[in-house]
Amino acid sequence: MKLRRLSVIAILFACGEALSQSSGDAARGKLLYETLCSGCHYERVHQRSPARSTVRTLAQLRAEVARWSAQTGKPMTIWDQADIVEYLNRSHYRLGR
């Protein structure tokens, strides 16, 4: 049983690591953002000066999208989140890979 649990954890970790290194679909991310996120805030929140932003790296952007995804009230997969991150990064943040 312990070996099985460790195997599942290893697989999940590998999938999460692969997803964090891959690019999402920015066009799909825009649609998801407009559908799931824009009800609570406008895109202008992402256009504030870099000095006022708490997002300085792609990892931080991923963490923020994951953190706020629960607030949408709709299930959001890790792929949905990756697409939203890709959209936001291309359209607003322009952070390195």
Biopython code that builds the backbone (N, CA, C, O; Angstrom):
import numpy as np
from Bio.PDB.StructureBuilder import StructureBuilder

atoms = [
    (1, "MET", "N", (0.824, -1.194, 0.000)),
    (1, "MET", "CA", (0.000, 0.000, 0.000)),
    (1, "MET", "C", (0.867, 1.255, 0.000)),
    (1, "MET", "O", (0.566, 2.221, -0.702)),
    (2, "LYS", "N", (1.939, 1.242, 0.784)),
    (2, "LYS", "CA", (2.817, 2.392, 0.853)),
    (2, "LYS", "C", (3.480, 2.666, -0.496)),
    (2, "LYS", "O", (3.597, 3.815, -0.922)),
    (3, "LEU", "N", (3.912, 1.590, -1.162)),
    (3, "LEU", "CA", (4.549, 1.727, -2.472)),
    (3, "LEU", "C", (3.572, 2.304, -3.487)),
    (3, "LEU", "O", (3.950, 3.134, -4.313)),
    (4, "ARG", "N", (2.344, 1.875, -3.427)),
    (4, "ARG", "CA", (1.319, 2.380, -4.337)),
    (4, "ARG", "C", (1.094, 3.877, -4.115)),
    (4, "ARG", "O", (0.993, 4.638, -5.077)),
    (5, "ARG", "N", (1.017, 4.290, -2.876)),
    (5, "ARG", "CA", (0.821, 5.699, -2.531)),
    (5, "ARG", "C", (2.005, 6.529, -3.019)),
    (5, "ARG", "O", (1.816, 7.620, -3.558)),
    (6, "LEU", "N", (3.214, 6.026, -2.836)),
    (6, "LEU", "CA", (4.398, 6.737, -3.311)),
    (6, "LEU", "C", (4.409, 6.829, -4.829)),
    (6, "LEU", "O", (4.825, 7.846, -5.384)),
    (7, "SER", "N", (3.958, 5.779, -5.506)),
    (7, "SER", "CA", (3.894, 5.801, -6.970)),
    (7, "SER", "C", (2.920, 6.863, -7.454)),
    (7, "SER", "O", (3.215, 7.599, -8.395)),
    (8, "VAL", "N", (1.767, 6.943, -6.816)),
    (8, "VAL", "CA", (0.768, 7.938, -7.193)),
    (8, "VAL", "C", (1.318, 9.339, -6.960)),
    (8, "VAL", "O", (1.142, 10.219, -7.802)),
    (9, "ILE", "N", (1.971, 9.553, -5.846)),
    (9, "ILE", "CA", (2.562, 10.858, -5.545)),
    (9, "ILE", "C", (3.625, 11.210, -6.578)),
    (9, "ILE", "O", (3.687, 12.350, -7.038)),
    (10, "ALA", "N", (4.451, 10.257, -6.940)),
    (10, "ALA", "CA", (5.500, 10.500, -7.941)),
    (10, "ALA", "C", (4.898, 10.865, -9.292)),
    (10, "ALA", "O", (5.396, 11.763, -9.971)),
    (11, "ILE", "N", (3.841, 10.183, -9.683)),
    (11, "ILE", "CA", (3.177, 10.475, -10.961)),
    (11, "ILE", "C", (2.557, 11.872, -10.934)),
    (11, "ILE", "O", (2.705, 12.637, -11.887)),
    (12, "LEU", "N", (1.873, 12.199, -9.859)),
    (12, "LEU", "CA", (1.278, 13.535, -9.747)),
    (12, "LEU", "C", (2.331, 14.620, -9.770)),
    (12, "LEU", "O", (2.142, 15.657, -10.405)),
    (13, "PHE", "N", (3.433, 14.393, -9.087)),
    (13, "PHE", "CA", (4.517, 15.369, -9.073)),
    (13, "PHE", "C", (5.077, 15.558, -10.476)),
    (13, "PHE", "O", (5.308, 16.688, -10.908)),
    (14, "ALA", "N", (5.296, 14.453, -11.190)),
    (14, "ALA", "CA", (5.842, 14.521, -12.550)),
    (14, "ALA", "C", (4.883, 15.253, -13.483)),
    (14, "ALA", "O", (5.317, 16.056, -14.310)),
    (15, "CYS", "N", (3.596, 14.986, -13.359)),
    (15, "CYS", "CA", (2.600, 15.668, -14.196)),
    (15, "CYS", "C", (2.563, 17.162, -13.885)),
    (15, "CYS", "O", (2.526, 17.993, -14.792)),
    (16, "GLY", "N", (2.573, 17.487, -12.619)),
    (16, "GLY", "CA", (2.570, 18.895, -12.224)),
    (16, "GLY", "C", (3.813, 19.617, -12.701)),
    (16, "GLY", "O", (3.735, 20.762, -13.146)),
    (17, "GLU", "N", (4.949, 18.965, -12.613)),
    (17, "GLU", "CA", (6.212, 19.552, -13.067)),
    (17, "GLU", "C", (6.188, 19.753, -14.575)),
    (17, "GLU", "O", (6.616, 20.799, -15.064)),
    (18, "ALA", "N", (5.697, 18.774, -15.313)),
    (18, "ALA", "CA", (5.609, 18.892, -16.772)),
    (18, "ALA", "C", (4.664, 20.013, -17.166)),
    (18, "ALA", "O", (4.955, 20.780, -18.084)),
    (19, "LEU", "N", (3.536, 20.112, -16.478)),
    (19, "LEU", "CA", (2.572, 21.154, -16.779)),
    (19, "LEU", "C", (3.151, 22.531, -16.491)),
    (19, "LEU", "O", (2.919, 23.468, -17.255)),
    (20, "SER", "N", (3.891, 22.667, -15.416)),
    (20, "SER", "CA", (4.448, 23.968, -15.075)),
    (20, "SER", "C", (5.496, 24.417, -16.078)),
    (20, "SER", "O", (5.767, 25.612, -16.196)),
    (21, "GLN", "N", (6.089, 23.474, -16.802)),
    (21, "GLN", "CA", (7.096, 23.813, -17.796)),
    (21, "GLN", "C", (6.493, 24.031, -19.186)),
    (21, "GLN", "O", (7.163, 24.556, -20.076)),
    (22, "SER", "N", (5.242, 23.633, -19.373)),
    (22, "SER", "CA", (4.641, 23.736, -20.694)),
    (22, "SER", "C", (3.857, 25.032, -20.825)),
    (22, "SER", "O", (3.439, 25.636, -19.837)),
    (23, "SER", "N", (3.671, 25.437, -22.069)),
    (23, "SER", "CA", (2.879, 26.622, -22.352)),
    (23, "SER", "C", (1.428, 26.223, -22.512)),
    (23, "SER", "O", (1.113, 25.162, -23.051)),
    (24, "GLY", "N", (0.575, 27.068, -22.048)),
    (24, "GLY", "CA", (-0.843, 26.840, -22.236)),
    (24, "GLY", "C", (-1.297, 27.436, -23.554)),
    (24, "GLY", "O", (-0.486, 27.937, -24.333)),
    (25, "ASP", "N", (-2.584, 27.380, -23.796)),
    (25, "ASP", "CA", (-3.207, 27.920, -24.991)),
    (25, "ASP", "C", (-3.743, 29.305, -24.644)),
    (25, "ASP", "O", (-4.747, 29.426, -23.942)),
    (26, "ALA", "N", (-3.079, 30.348, -25.131)),
    (26, "ALA", "CA", (-3.433, 31.717, -24.771)),
    (26, "ALA", "C", (-4.837, 32.102, -25.248)),
    (26, "ALA", "O", (-5.555, 32.810, -24.543)),
    (27, "ALA", "N", (-5.231, 31.642, -26.436)),
    (27, "ALA", "CA", (-6.567, 31.985, -26.946)),
    (27, "ALA", "C", (-7.651, 31.374, -26.058)),
    (27, "ALA", "O", (-8.638, 32.033, -25.730)),
    (28, "ARG", "N", (-7.462, 30.121, -25.675)),
    (28, "ARG", "CA", (-8.408, 29.466, -24.768)),
    (28, "ARG", "C", (-8.362, 30.142, -23.401)),
    (28, "ARG", "O", (-9.392, 30.316, -22.750)),
    (29, "GLY", "N", (-7.161, 30.519, -22.973)),
    (29, "GLY", "CA", (-7.008, 31.203, -21.690)),
    (29, "GLY", "C", (-7.758, 32.516, -21.641)),
    (29, "GLY", "O", (-8.322, 32.874, -20.607)),
    (30, "LYS", "N", (-7.770, 33.246, -22.761)),
    (30, "LYS", "CA", (-8.516, 34.506, -22.810)),
    (30, "LYS", "C", (-10.008, 34.251, -22.627)),
    (30, "LYS", "O", (-10.678, 34.956, -21.872)),
    (31, "LEU", "N", (-10.519, 33.244, -23.320)),
    (31, "LEU", "CA", (-11.943, 32.903, -23.179)),
    (31, "LEU", "C", (-12.280, 32.486, -21.748)),
    (31, "LEU", "O", (-13.295, 32.905, -21.193)),
    (32, "LEU", "N", (-11.419, 31.660, -21.162)),
    (32, "LEU", "CA", (-11.636, 31.238, -19.776)),
    (32, "LEU", "C", (-11.585, 32.439, -18.839)),
    (32, "LEU", "O", (-12.422, 32.570, -17.945)),
    (33, "TYR", "N", (-10.607, 33.314, -19.042)),
    (33, "TYR", "CA", (-10.465, 34.503, -18.196)),
    (33, "TYR", "C", (-11.733, 35.357, -18.282)),
    (33, "TYR", "O", (-12.277, 35.783, -17.264)),
    (34, "GLU", "N", (-12.193, 35.599, -19.512)),
    (34, "GLU", "CA", (-13.381, 36.427, -19.697)),
    (34, "GLU", "C", (-14.623, 35.781, -19.088)),
    (34, "GLU", "O", (-15.520, 36.478, -18.613)),
    (35, "THR", "N", (-14.673, 34.460, -19.102)),
    (35, "THR", "CA", (-15.827, 33.735, -18.572)),
    (35, "THR", "C", (-15.773, 33.573, -17.056)),
    (35, "THR", "O", (-16.774, 33.777, -16.370)),
    (36, "LEU", "N", (-14.606, 33.208, -16.540)),
    (36, "LEU", "CA", (-14.505, 32.835, -15.127)),
    (36, "LEU", "C", (-13.957, 33.930, -14.214)),
    (36, "LEU", "O", (-14.290, 33.964, -13.030)),
    (37, "CYS", "N", (-13.139, 34.810, -14.737)),
    (37, "CYS", "CA", (-12.409, 35.743, -13.877)),
    (37, "CYS", "C", (-12.934, 37.173, -13.919)),
    (37, "CYS", "O", (-12.902, 37.882, -12.913)),
    (38, "SER", "N", (-13.411, 37.590, -15.074)),
    (38, "SER", "CA", (-13.765, 38.996, -15.236)),
    (38, "SER", "C", (-15.003, 39.408, -14.449)),
    (38, "SER", "O", (-15.301, 40.599, -14.357)),
    (39, "GLY", "N", (-15.720, 38.459, -13.888)),
    (39, "GLY", "CA", (-16.867, 38.806, -13.060)),
    (39, "GLY", "C", (-16.472, 39.488, -11.762)),
    (39, "GLY", "O", (-17.261, 40.233, -11.180)),
    (40, "CYS", "N", (-15.256, 39.234, -11.310)),
    (40, "CYS", "CA", (-14.792, 39.817, -10.047)),
    (40, "CYS", "C", (-13.846, 41.007, -10.240)),
    (40, "CYS", "O", (-13.768, 41.884, -9.380)),
    (41, "HIS", "N", (-13.140, 41.038, -11.348)),
    (41, "HIS", "CA", (-12.248, 42.182, -11.588)),
    (41, "HIS", "C", (-12.002, 42.368, -13.076)),
    (41, "HIS", "O", (-12.186, 41.458, -13.884)),
    (42, "TYR", "N", (-11.587, 43.560, -13.401)),
    (42, "TYR", "CA", (-11.293, 43.897, -14.785)),
    (42, "TYR", "C", (-9.833, 43.585, -15.089)),
    (42, "TYR", "O", (-9.023, 43.401, -14.181)),
    (43, "GLU", "N", (-9.510, 43.529, -16.374)),
    (43, "GLU", "CA", (-8.132, 43.258, -16.774)),
    (43, "GLU", "C", (-7.179, 44.361, -16.328)),
    (43, "GLU", "O", (-5.971, 44.132, -16.253)),
    (44, "ARG", "N", (-7.688, 45.537, -16.034)),
    (44, "ARG", "CA", (-6.814, 46.642, -15.604)),
    (44, "ARG", "C", (-5.983, 46.271, -14.384)),
    (44, "ARG", "O", (-4.908, 46.832, -14.173)),
    (45, "VAL", "N", (-6.468, 45.339, -13.585)),
    (45, "VAL", "CA", (-5.716, 44.936, -12.396)),
    (45, "VAL", "C", (-4.353, 44.372, -12.802)),
    (45, "VAL", "O", (-3.394, 44.457, -12.034)),
    (46, "HIS", "N", (-4.265, 43.801, -13.993)),
    (46, "HIS", "CA", (-3.007, 43.231, -14.467)),
    (46, "HIS", "C", (-2.120, 44.277, -15.142)),
    (46, "HIS", "O", (-0.975, 43.991, -15.492)),
    (47, "GLN", "N", (-2.644, 45.476, -15.321)),
    (47, "GLN", "CA", (-1.900, 46.519, -16.005)),
    (47, "GLN", "C", (-1.298, 47.539, -15.053)),
    (47, "GLN", "O", (-0.764, 48.554, -15.497)),
    (48, "ARG", "N", (-1.374, 47.289, -13.770)),
    (48, "ARG", "CA", (-0.781, 48.228, -12.810)),
    (48, "ARG", "C", (0.734, 48.218, -12.963)),
    (48, "ARG", "O", (1.296, 47.319, -13.589)),
    (49, "SER", "N", (1.370, 49.190, -12.405)),
    (49, "SER", "CA", (2.822, 49.292, -12.560)),
    (49, "SER", "C", (3.503, 48.085, -11.909)),
    (49, "SER", "O", (3.033, 47.589, -10.885)),
    (50, "PRO", "N", (4.593, 47.618, -12.490)),
    (50, "PRO", "CA", (5.304, 46.469, -11.917)),
    (50, "PRO", "C", (5.701, 46.683, -10.452)),
    (50, "PRO", "O", (5.803, 45.720, -9.692)),
    (51, "ALA", "N", (5.920, 47.910, -10.062)),
    (51, "ALA", "CA", (6.289, 48.195, -8.667)),
    (51, "ALA", "C", (5.152, 47.858, -7.706)),
    (51, "ALA", "O", (5.402, 47.537, -6.544)),
    (52, "ARG", "N", (3.911, 47.927, -8.174)),
    (52, "ARG", "CA", (2.757, 47.635, -7.317)),
    (52, "ARG", "C", (2.287, 46.195, -7.427)),
    (52, "ARG", "O", (1.441, 45.762, -6.644)),
    (53, "SER", "N", (2.821, 45.446, -8.386)),
    (53, "SER", "CA", (2.382, 44.069, -8.610)),
    (53, "SER", "C", (3.097, 43.107, -7.667)),
    (53, "SER", "O", (4.278, 43.274, -7.364)),
    (54, "THR", "N", (2.368, 42.107, -7.216)),
    (54, "THR", "CA", (2.982, 41.060, -6.398)),
    (54, "THR", "C", (3.519, 39.931, -7.273)),
    (54, "THR", "O", (4.191, 39.024, -6.781)),
    (55, "VAL", "N", (3.219, 39.988, -8.575)),
    (55, "VAL", "CA", (3.650, 38.957, -9.512)),
    (55, "VAL", "C", (4.917, 39.422, -10.223)),
    (55, "VAL", "O", (4.904, 40.393, -10.980)),
    (56, "ARG", "N", (6.016, 38.704, -9.962)),
    (56, "ARG", "CA", (7.291, 39.058, -10.583)),
    (56, "ARG", "C", (7.903, 37.902, -11.374)),
    (56, "ARG", "O", (8.856, 38.094, -12.129)),
    (57, "THR", "N", (7.346, 36.691, -11.193)),
    (57, "THR", "CA", (7.859, 35.521, -11.897)),
    (57, "THR", "C", (6.679, 34.692, -12.410)),
    (57, "THR", "O", (5.545, 34.854, -11.959)),
    (58, "LEU", "N", (6.969, 33.810, -13.354)),
    (58, "LEU", "CA", (5.927, 32.911, -13.849)),
    (58, "LEU", "C", (5.393, 32.019, -12.737)),
    (58, "LEU", "O", (4.197, 31.734, -12.686)),
    (59, "ALA", "N", (6.266, 31.585, -11.859)),
    (59, "ALA", "CA", (5.831, 30.747, -10.736)),
    (59, "ALA", "C", (4.828, 31.506, -9.862)),
    (59, "ALA", "O", (3.843, 30.927, -9.403)),
    (60, "GLN", "N", (5.073, 32.784, -9.634)),
    (60, "GLN", "CA", (4.145, 33.588, -8.838)),
    (60, "GLN", "C", (2.819, 33.785, -9.572)),
    (60, "GLN", "O", (1.757, 33.782, -8.951)),
    (61, "LEU", "N", (2.882, 33.956, -10.893)),
    (61, "LEU", "CA", (1.654, 34.094, -11.672)),
    (61, "LEU", "C", (0.837, 32.805, -11.612)),
    (61, "LEU", "O", (-0.382, 32.844, -11.441)),
    (62, "ARG", "N", (1.511, 31.665, -11.754)),
    (62, "ARG", "CA", (0.817, 30.369, -11.636)),
    (62, "ARG", "C", (0.165, 30.226, -10.264)),
    (62, "ARG", "O", (-0.977, 29.781, -10.155)),
    (63, "ALA", "N", (0.896, 30.603, -9.225)),
    (63, "ALA", "CA", (0.379, 30.489, -7.857)),
    (63, "ALA", "C", (-0.843, 31.382, -7.651)),
    (63, "ALA", "O", (-1.809, 30.974, -7.006)),
    (64, "GLU", "N", (-0.804, 32.588, -8.192)),
    (64, "GLU", "CA", (-1.944, 33.504, -8.039)),
    (64, "GLU", "C", (-3.172, 32.986, -8.782)),
    (64, "GLU", "O", (-4.283, 33.037, -8.256)),
    (65, "VAL", "N", (-2.976, 32.488, -10.002)),
    (65, "VAL", "CA", (-4.111, 31.944, -10.759)),
    (65, "VAL", "C", (-4.695, 30.746, -10.013)),
    (65, "VAL", "O", (-5.915, 30.618, -9.907)),
    (66, "ALA", "N", (-3.838, 29.874, -9.500)),
    (66, "ALA", "CA", (-4.316, 28.705, -8.748)),
    (66, "ALA", "C", (-5.053, 29.147, -7.482)),
    (66, "ALA", "O", (-6.100, 28.600, -7.139)),
    (67, "ARG", "N", (-4.499, 30.132, -6.803)),
    (67, "ARG", "CA", (-5.105, 30.626, -5.561)),
    (67, "ARG", "C", (-6.502, 31.193, -5.809)),
    (67, "ARG", "O", (-7.430, 30.919, -5.048)),
    (68, "TRP", "N", (-6.650, 31.972, -6.859)),
    (68, "TRP", "CA", (-7.929, 32.625, -7.109)),
    (68, "TRP", "C", (-8.908, 31.761, -7.886)),
    (68, "TRP", "O", (-10.092, 32.086, -7.966)),
    (69, "SER", "N", (-8.427, 30.663, -8.460)),
    (69, "SER", "CA", (-9.338, 29.802, -9.230)),
    (69, "SER", "C", (-10.464, 29.255, -8.358)),
    (69, "SER", "O", (-11.580, 29.057, -8.838)),
    (70, "ALA", "N", (-10.183, 29.014, -7.106)),
    (70, "ALA", "CA", (-11.209, 28.498, -6.203)),
    (70, "ALA", "C", (-12.332, 29.521, -5.981)),
    (70, "ALA", "O", (-13.453, 29.150, -5.634)),
    (71, "GLN", "N", (-12.028, 30.799, -6.179)),
    (71, "GLN", "CA", (-13.022, 31.854, -5.956)),
    (71, "GLN", "C", (-14.058, 31.948, -7.067)),
    (71, "GLN", "O", (-15.078, 32.618, -6.907)),
    (72, "THR", "N", (-13.805, 31.278, -8.204)),
    (72, "THR", "CA", (-14.735, 31.381, -9.334)),
    (72, "THR", "C", (-16.047, 30.646, -9.080)),
    (72, "THR", "O", (-17.068, 30.959, -9.692)),
    (73, "GLY", "N", (-16.018, 29.668, -8.176)),
    (73, "GLY", "CA", (-17.217, 28.885, -7.914)),
    (73, "GLY", "C", (-17.476, 27.819, -8.968)),
    (73, "GLY", "O", (-18.480, 27.109, -8.912)),
    (74, "LYS", "N", (-16.568, 27.711, -9.925)),
    (74, "LYS", "CA", (-16.681, 26.696, -10.976)),
    (74, "LYS", "C", (-15.402, 25.888, -10.977)),
    (74, "LYS", "O", (-14.322, 26.435, -10.750)),
    (75, "PRO", "N", (-15.507, 24.591, -11.232)),
    (75, "PRO", "CA", (-14.294, 23.780, -11.251)),
    (75, "PRO", "C", (-13.349, 24.236, -12.361)),
    (75, "PRO", "O", (-13.763, 24.422, -13.505)),
    (76, "MET", "N", (-12.094, 24.409, -12.015)),
    (76, "MET", "CA", (-11.085, 24.826, -12.973)),
    (76, "MET", "C", (-9.952, 23.802, -12.918)),
    (76, "MET", "O", (-9.350, 23.594, -11.864)),
    (77, "THR", "N", (-9.668, 23.170, -14.041)),
    (77, "THR", "CA", (-8.600, 22.172, -14.082)),
    (77, "THR", "C", (-7.235, 22.843, -14.102)),
    (77, "THR", "O", (-7.128, 24.054, -14.296)),
    (78, "ILE", "N", (-6.204, 22.051, -13.901)),
    (78, "ILE", "CA", (-4.856, 22.609, -13.978)),
    (78, "ILE", "C", (-4.552, 23.059, -15.401)),
    (78, "ILE", "O", (-3.741, 23.963, -15.599)),
    (79, "TRP", "N", (-5.188, 22.443, -16.395)),
    (79, "TRP", "CA", (-5.002, 22.869, -17.785)),
    (79, "TRP", "C", (-5.690, 24.205, -18.022)),
    (79, "TRP", "O", (-5.161, 25.055, -18.738)),
    (80, "ASP", "N", (-6.856, 24.397, -17.434)),
    (80, "ASP", "CA", (-7.532, 25.696, -17.520)),
    (80, "ASP", "C", (-6.631, 26.774, -16.930)),
    (80, "ASP", "O", (-6.455, 27.845, -17.511)),
    (81, "GLN", "N", (-6.068, 26.471, -15.772)),
    (81, "GLN", "CA", (-5.186, 27.428, -15.118)),
    (81, "GLN", "C", (-3.961, 27.735, -15.981)),
    (81, "GLN", "O", (-3.547, 28.889, -16.086)),
    (82, "ALA", "N", (-3.383, 26.704, -16.596)),
    (82, "ALA", "CA", (-2.208, 26.905, -17.454)),
    (82, "ALA", "C", (-2.559, 27.796, -18.644)),
    (82, "ALA", "O", (-1.750, 28.628, -19.054)),
    (83, "ASP", "N", (-3.751, 27.628, -19.196)),
    (83, "ASP", "CA", (-4.175, 28.460, -20.320)),
    (83, "ASP", "C", (-4.373, 29.910, -19.887)),
    (83, "ASP", "O", (-3.995, 30.831, -20.611)),
    (84, "ILE", "N", (-4.953, 30.113, -18.729)),
    (84, "ILE", "CA", (-5.141, 31.471, -18.209)),
    (84, "ILE", "C", (-3.790, 32.117, -17.936)),
    (84, "ILE", "O", (-3.589, 33.289, -18.253)),
    (85, "VAL", "N", (-2.868, 31.372, -17.355)),
    (85, "VAL", "CA", (-1.520, 31.893, -17.094)),
    (85, "VAL", "C", (-0.859, 32.307, -18.409)),
    (85, "VAL", "O", (-0.255, 33.376, -18.496)),
    (86, "GLU", "N", (-0.974, 31.461, -19.422)),
    (86, "GLU", "CA", (-0.367, 31.778, -20.720)),
    (86, "GLU", "C", (-0.973, 33.053, -21.303)),
    (86, "GLU", "O", (-0.253, 33.910, -21.815)),
    (87, "TYR", "N", (-2.282, 33.172, -21.224)),
    (87, "TYR", "CA", (-2.952, 34.380, -21.718)),
    (87, "TYR", "C", (-2.468, 35.616, -20.960)),
    (87, "TYR", "O", (-2.074, 36.608, -21.574)),
    (88, "LEU", "N", (-2.498, 35.558, -19.637)),
    (88, "LEU", "CA", (-2.089, 36.716, -18.839)),
    (88, "LEU", "C", (-0.620, 37.064, -19.060)),
    (88, "LEU", "O", (-0.257, 38.239, -19.116)),
    (89, "ASN", "N", (0.214, 36.051, -19.186)),
    (89, "ASN", "CA", (1.631, 36.321, -19.392)),
    (89, "ASN", "C", (1.865, 36.985, -20.744)),
    (89, "ASN", "O", (2.636, 37.941, -20.839)),
    (90, "ARG", "N", (1.218, 36.497, -21.774)),
    (90, "ARG", "CA", (1.404, 37.086, -23.111)),
    (90, "ARG", "C", (0.796, 38.468, -23.221)),
    (90, "ARG", "O", (1.368, 39.351, -23.860)),
    (91, "SER", "N", (-0.349, 38.663, -22.609)),
    (91, "SER", "CA", (-1.072, 39.928, -22.789)),
    (91, "SER", "C", (-0.669, 41.021, -21.805)),
    (91, "SER", "O", (-0.814, 42.204, -22.111)),
    (92, "HIS", "N", (-0.161, 40.643, -20.619)),
    (92, "HIS", "CA", (0.093, 41.657, -19.605)),
    (92, "HIS", "C", (1.482, 41.569, -18.951)),
    (92, "HIS", "O", (2.202, 42.565, -18.890)),
    (93, "TYR", "N", (1.845, 40.410, -18.477)),
    (93, "TYR", "CA", (3.027, 40.318, -17.617)),
    (93, "TYR", "C", (4.342, 40.200, -18.377)),
    (93, "TYR", "O", (5.334, 40.823, -18.000)),
    (94, "ARG", "N", (4.358, 39.412, -19.435)),
    (94, "ARG", "CA", (5.557, 39.211, -20.263)),
    (94, "ARG", "C", (6.756, 38.785, -19.431)),
    (94, "ARG", "O", (7.835, 39.373, -19.511)),
    (95, "LEU", "N", (6.544, 37.765, -18.644)),
    (95, "LEU", "CA", (7.601, 37.212, -17.788)),
    (95, "LEU", "C", (8.391, 36.166, -18.574)),
    (95, "LEU", "O", (7.874, 35.588, -19.530)),
    (96, "GLY", "N", (9.618, 35.923, -18.184)),
    (96, "GLY", "CA", (10.434, 34.918, -18.844)),
    (96, "GLY", "C", (9.875, 33.524, -18.642)),
    (96, "GLY", "O", (8.956, 33.318, -17.849)),
    (97, "ARG", "N", (10.421, 32.597, -19.344)),
    (97, "ARG", "CA", (10.005, 31.181, -19.242)),
    (97, "ARG", "C", (10.720, 30.505, -18.144)),
    (97, "ARG", "O", (10.504, 29.317, -17.906)),
]
sb = StructureBuilder()
sb.init_structure("model")
sb.init_model(0)
sb.init_chain("A")
sb.init_seg("    ")
for serial, (resi, resn, name, xyz) in enumerate(atoms, 1):
    if name == "N":
        sb.init_residue(resn, " ", resi, " ")
    sb.init_atom(name, np.array(xyz, "f"), 0.0, 1.0, " ", f" {name:<3s}", serial, name[0])
structure = sb.get_structure()
